[in-house]
Amino acid sequence: MATLSETSLAALPLDPLSPRLPVGRPFTRAMAARAGLDRVALDRLHREGRVRRLLRGVYLDATVPCSRAVRAEAVGLVVGPRQVVVGVTAAWLHGADLDRTAGPVPVEVHGRGRVPRYAARPVVYSPRDLELVGPVRVTTPLRTALDLGRHLAPDRAITALDALLGLGAFSHTALMAELPRFAGQAGIRQLRELAAVADARADGPAESVLRLRWLAGRLPTPAPGWSLRGAGSARVRLALGLDTHRFGAALTGRLSDADLLAVSGQGWRIVVLDSSRVLHSAPEFVVGHLEREFHRHLLEQVG
């Protein structure tokens, strides 16, 4: 069978990418090869942004929305029927994008001789921990949150808890009610601490981590997603807001200069931080910056 090489990419139709590939559905490298799309051509399409890689070896036309059904079908291409999708893969399948990167999601499964990479001993799931999404057995959003909250590093764990709460599949009360199940197990102390402050109002990993830094400092508890009147009559959203002190934090690019000026005119002091710096700087740097700005603001208010 003739294959589509780099030299013939110009003639490749965009929709569908190849007549033999499923329209609007995920496909594997093997499926692409059978349709006449060789590895070189597929890699080129990926570099050009015409297809995106969902999982290792699984692709999707870049114009197709990555719905929950599409994600489940993608996972079903690489996971066996007797395996349970868990961890970060389960979070992604449910719609929680923990990293918001263009890279593929790792495939974490349990069963058929494989266990989650974080498991130090066999994992037991009760029937209420599992559900069927399309062709895939997967831990429920609640059980996924309980697992990731225990086993990921704190920054990623709070991101996972916030994102999974934000799906609306379970409540904060339900999350807290499940904690006694894991008494004495690895990571339960971290899960208790992070579950107590998990919040569905966080908009992405940087906001989740920023709140964790704020709470680590000597500052009053803020409200995530605080809304204020900006320039004109428009409302603007802060990552964190402290109404009693008119102090808040926002991420770069979320507020215009006009909005910042309008908010300052209402007596607010807003700390603007770059998302990358929040996620990748030493925690004490962000904590110290927030503390300094807050105490300067207090001095200005009384001075």
C-alpha positions as CSV (number, residue, x, y, z in Angstrom):
1,M,0.0,0.0,0.0
2,A,1.3,3.4,-0.9
3,T,1.8,5.7,2.1
4,L,1.5,9.5,2.6
5,S,5.0,10.8,3.0
6,E,6.2,14.4,3.7
7,T,6.4,15.1,0.0
8,S,2.7,14.4,-0.4
9,L,1.4,16.2,2.6
10,A,0.3,19.2,0.6
11,A,-2.3,17.0,-1.1
12,L,-3.7,15.7,2.2
13,P,-7.3,16.6,2.8
14,L,-7.9,18.3,6.2
15,D,-11.4,16.7,6.7
16,P,-11.0,13.9,6.9
17,L,-7.2,13.5,7.3
18,S,-7.4,10.3,5.3
19,P,-10.5,8.7,3.8
20,R,-9.8,5.5,5.8
21,L,-9.5,7.2,9.2
22,P,-12.6,7.7,11.4
23,V,-13.9,11.2,11.0
24,G,-14.0,13.1,14.2
25,R,-12.7,10.2,16.3
26,P,-9.4,9.3,17.8
27,F,-7.0,6.9,16.1
28,T,-3.8,5.1,16.8
29,R,-0.5,5.0,14.8
30,A,-1.5,1.6,13.7
31,M,-4.8,2.8,12.4
32,A,-3.1,5.6,10.6
33,A,-0.6,3.2,9.0
34,R,-3.4,1.0,7.8
35,A,-5.1,4.0,6.3
36,G,-1.9,4.9,4.4
37,L,-0.6,7.6,6.7
38,D,2.9,6.7,7.6
39,R,4.8,7.7,10.8
40,V,6.7,10.5,9.1
41,A,3.6,12.1,7.7
42,L,1.7,11.7,11.0
43,D,4.6,13.3,12.9
44,R,4.6,16.2,10.5
45,L,0.9,16.7,10.9
46,H,1.4,16.8,14.7
47,R,4.2,19.4,14.5
48,E,2.0,21.5,12.2
49,G,-0.8,21.4,14.7
50,R,-3.2,19.6,12.4
51,V,-3.6,16.7,14.7
52,R,-3.0,16.6,18.4
53,R,-1.7,13.7,20.5
54,L,-4.1,12.8,23.2
55,L,-2.3,9.8,24.7
56,R,0.9,8.0,23.8
57,G,0.2,6.7,20.3
58,V,-3.3,8.1,20.1
59,Y,-4.2,11.1,17.9
60,L,-7.2,13.3,17.0
61,D,-7.9,15.8,14.3
62,A,-7.1,19.2,15.9
63,T,-10.4,20.7,14.8
64,V,-12.5,18.1,16.8
65,P,-13.5,19.1,20.3
66,C,-12.0,16.8,23.0
67,S,-15.3,15.8,24.7
68,R,-15.6,13.3,27.5
69,A,-16.9,10.7,24.9
70,V,-13.9,11.4,22.7
71,R,-11.5,11.0,25.6
72,A,-13.1,7.7,26.6
73,E,-12.8,6.4,23.1
74,A,-9.2,7.4,23.0
75,V,-8.4,5.6,26.2
76,G,-10.4,2.6,25.0
77,L,-7.9,2.2,22.1
78,V,-5.0,1.5,24.5
79,V,-6.7,0.0,27.6
80,G,-8.0,-3.5,28.0
81,P,-11.6,-4.4,29.0
82,R,-10.4,-5.8,32.3
83,Q,-8.4,-2.9,33.3
84,V,-9.5,0.2,35.3
85,V,-8.4,3.6,34.3
86,V,-7.1,5.5,37.3
87,G,-5.0,8.5,38.4
88,V,-4.2,11.3,36.1
89,T,-5.7,9.4,33.2
90,A,-9.0,9.1,34.9
91,A,-9.0,12.8,35.8
92,W,-8.3,13.7,32.2
93,L,-11.0,11.3,30.9
94,H,-13.6,13.0,33.2
95,G,-12.6,16.4,31.8
96,A,-10.1,17.7,34.4
97,D,-7.1,19.0,32.6
98,L,-4.5,19.1,35.3
99,D,-1.5,20.5,33.4
100,R,-3.1,22.3,30.4
101,T,-0.1,21.4,28.3
102,A,0.0,20.2,24.7
103,G,1.7,17.0,25.7
104,P,0.1,13.6,25.8
105,V,-1.6,12.3,29.0
106,P,0.1,9.3,30.6
107,V,-1.9,6.1,30.7
108,E,-2.4,4.8,34.2
109,V,-4.4,1.7,34.7
110,H,-5.1,-1.0,37.3
111,G,-5.6,-4.7,36.5
112,R,-4.3,-7.5,34.3
113,G,-0.9,-7.4,36.1
114,R,-0.6,-3.6,36.2
115,V,-1.1,-1.4,39.2
116,P,-1.1,2.4,39.6
117,R,2.5,3.7,39.8
118,Y,1.8,5.2,43.2
119,A,0.5,2.0,44.7
120,A,2.7,0.4,47.4
121,R,0.3,-2.4,47.9
122,P,-2.7,-3.9,46.0
123,V,-5.5,-1.4,45.5
124,V,-9.1,-2.4,46.3
125,Y,-11.9,-0.6,44.7
126,S,-15.5,-0.9,45.8
127,P,-18.3,-0.9,43.2
128,R,-19.1,2.7,44.1
129,D,-15.6,3.7,43.2
130,L,-16.0,2.7,39.6
131,E,-18.1,3.6,36.6
132,L,-18.3,2.9,32.9
133,V,-17.6,5.8,30.5
134,G,-18.2,4.6,27.0
135,P,-16.1,1.4,26.6
136,V,-13.9,2.2,29.6
137,R,-14.0,1.3,33.3
138,V,-12.7,4.2,35.3
139,T,-12.6,5.4,38.9
140,T,-15.3,7.9,39.6
141,P,-14.4,11.6,39.8
142,L,-14.7,11.3,43.6
143,R,-12.4,8.3,43.9
144,T,-10.0,9.8,41.5
145,A,-9.8,12.9,43.6
146,L,-9.2,10.8,46.7
147,D,-6.4,8.9,45.0
148,L,-4.7,12.0,43.5
149,G,-5.0,14.0,46.7
150,R,-3.1,11.4,48.5
151,H,-0.4,10.5,46.0
152,L,0.5,13.5,43.9
153,A,2.9,16.2,45.1
154,P,1.0,18.9,47.0
155,D,0.9,21.4,44.1
156,R,-0.5,18.9,41.6
157,A,-2.7,17.3,44.3
158,I,-4.5,20.6,45.1
159,T,-4.8,21.2,41.3
160,A,-6.5,17.8,40.9
161,L,-8.9,18.3,43.8
162,D,-9.9,21.7,42.6
163,A,-10.4,20.6,39.0
164,L,-12.3,17.5,39.9
165,L,-14.5,19.4,42.3
166,G,-15.1,21.9,39.5
167,L,-16.7,19.2,37.3
168,G,-19.7,19.2,39.7
169,A,-19.9,15.4,40.0
170,F,-19.4,15.5,43.8
171,S,-19.6,18.0,46.5
172,H,-17.0,19.2,49.0
173,T,-19.1,17.6,51.8
174,A,-18.9,14.3,49.9
175,L,-15.2,14.6,49.6
176,M,-14.7,15.2,53.3
177,A,-17.0,12.4,54.2
178,E,-14.8,9.8,52.4
179,L,-11.6,10.6,54.3
180,P,-12.1,8.1,57.1
181,R,-12.0,5.3,54.5
182,F,-8.3,6.0,54.1
183,A,-7.2,6.3,57.7
184,G,-3.7,4.9,58.2
185,Q,-3.0,4.7,54.5
186,A,-0.1,6.5,52.7
187,G,-0.8,10.2,52.0
188,I,-3.9,10.5,54.2
189,R,-2.4,13.4,56.2
190,Q,-1.8,15.4,53.0
191,L,-5.3,14.5,51.7
192,R,-6.9,15.8,54.9
193,E,-5.1,19.1,54.7
194,L,-5.7,19.7,51.0
195,A,-9.3,18.4,50.9
196,A,-10.2,20.9,53.7
197,V,-9.1,23.9,51.4
198,A,-10.1,22.4,48.0
199,D,-12.3,24.8,46.0
200,A,-14.2,24.4,42.8
201,R,-13.8,28.1,42.0
202,A,-10.2,27.9,41.0
203,D,-9.6,28.4,37.3
204,G,-6.6,26.3,36.4
205,P,-3.4,25.0,38.0
206,A,-1.8,28.4,38.6
207,E,-4.8,29.6,40.6
208,S,-4.9,26.5,42.7
209,V,-1.2,26.7,43.5
210,L,-1.4,30.5,44.1
211,R,-4.1,29.8,46.7
212,L,-1.9,27.2,48.4
213,R,0.9,29.7,48.6
214,W,-1.5,32.4,50.0
215,L,-2.7,30.0,52.7
216,A,0.9,29.1,53.6
217,G,1.5,32.8,54.4
218,R,0.4,35.0,57.3
219,L,-2.7,36.3,55.5
220,P,-6.4,36.0,56.1
221,T,-8.3,33.3,54.1
222,P,-9.2,34.7,50.6
223,A,-12.2,34.0,48.3
224,P,-11.3,32.4,45.0
225,G,-12.7,33.9,41.8
226,W,-13.6,37.2,43.5
227,S,-15.6,39.6,41.3
228,L,-15.1,43.3,41.1
229,R,-16.3,46.2,39.0
230,G,-13.6,47.0,36.4
231,A,-13.4,49.6,33.7
232,G,-16.8,50.9,32.7
233,S,-19.6,48.6,34.0
234,A,-17.8,45.3,33.2
235,R,-17.0,42.8,36.0
236,V,-13.5,41.5,36.4
237,R,-12.3,38.4,38.2
238,L,-9.5,38.1,40.6
239,A,-7.8,34.8,41.3
240,L,-8.1,35.5,45.0
241,G,-9.8,38.4,46.8
242,L,-10.0,39.6,50.4
243,D,-12.9,42.0,50.5
244,T,-12.5,43.1,54.1
245,H,-9.0,44.4,53.4
246,R,-9.5,45.2,49.6
247,F,-6.5,43.1,48.8
248,G,-6.2,40.5,46.0
249,A,-4.1,38.6,43.6
250,A,-4.5,38.1,39.8
251,L,-2.6,36.3,37.1
252,T,-0.8,38.1,34.3
253,G,-3.0,38.7,31.3
254,R,-6.3,38.3,33.2
255,L,-6.8,42.0,33.9
256,S,-6.3,44.9,31.5
257,D,-4.4,48.0,32.6
258,A,-7.7,49.9,32.5
259,D,-9.3,47.3,34.8
260,L,-6.4,47.5,37.3
261,L,-6.6,51.3,37.4
262,A,-10.4,51.1,38.0
263,V,-9.9,48.5,40.8
264,S,-7.1,50.6,42.4
265,G,-9.5,53.6,42.3
266,Q,-11.8,51.6,44.5
267,G,-9.1,51.2,47.2
268,W,-7.9,47.7,46.2
269,R,-4.3,46.6,46.0
270,I,-3.8,43.8,43.5
271,V,-0.7,41.7,43.3
272,V,-0.2,40.5,39.7
273,L,1.8,37.3,39.3
274,D,2.9,35.4,36.2
275,S,1.4,31.9,36.0
276,S,4.8,30.3,35.2
277,R,6.4,32.0,38.2
278,V,3.6,30.8,40.5
279,L,4.0,27.2,39.3
280,H,7.7,27.0,39.0
281,S,9.3,29.4,41.5
282,A,10.3,28.3,45.0
283,P,7.1,28.4,47.2
284,E,8.8,30.8,49.7
285,F,9.3,33.3,47.0
286,V,5.6,33.6,46.2
287,V,4.6,33.4,49.9
288,G,7.0,36.1,50.8
289,H,5.9,38.4,48.0
290,L,2.2,38.1,49.0
291,E,3.0,38.7,52.6
292,R,5.1,41.9,51.9
293,E,2.5,43.3,49.6
294,F,-0.3,42.6,52.1
295,H,1.5,44.3,55.0
296,R,2.4,47.3,52.8
297,H,-1.2,47.6,51.9
298,L,-2.2,47.5,55.6
299,L,0.3,50.2,56.4
300,E,-1.0,52.4,53.6
301,Q,-4.6,52.0,54.8
302,V,-3.7,53.2,58.4
303,G,-1.1,55.7,57.4
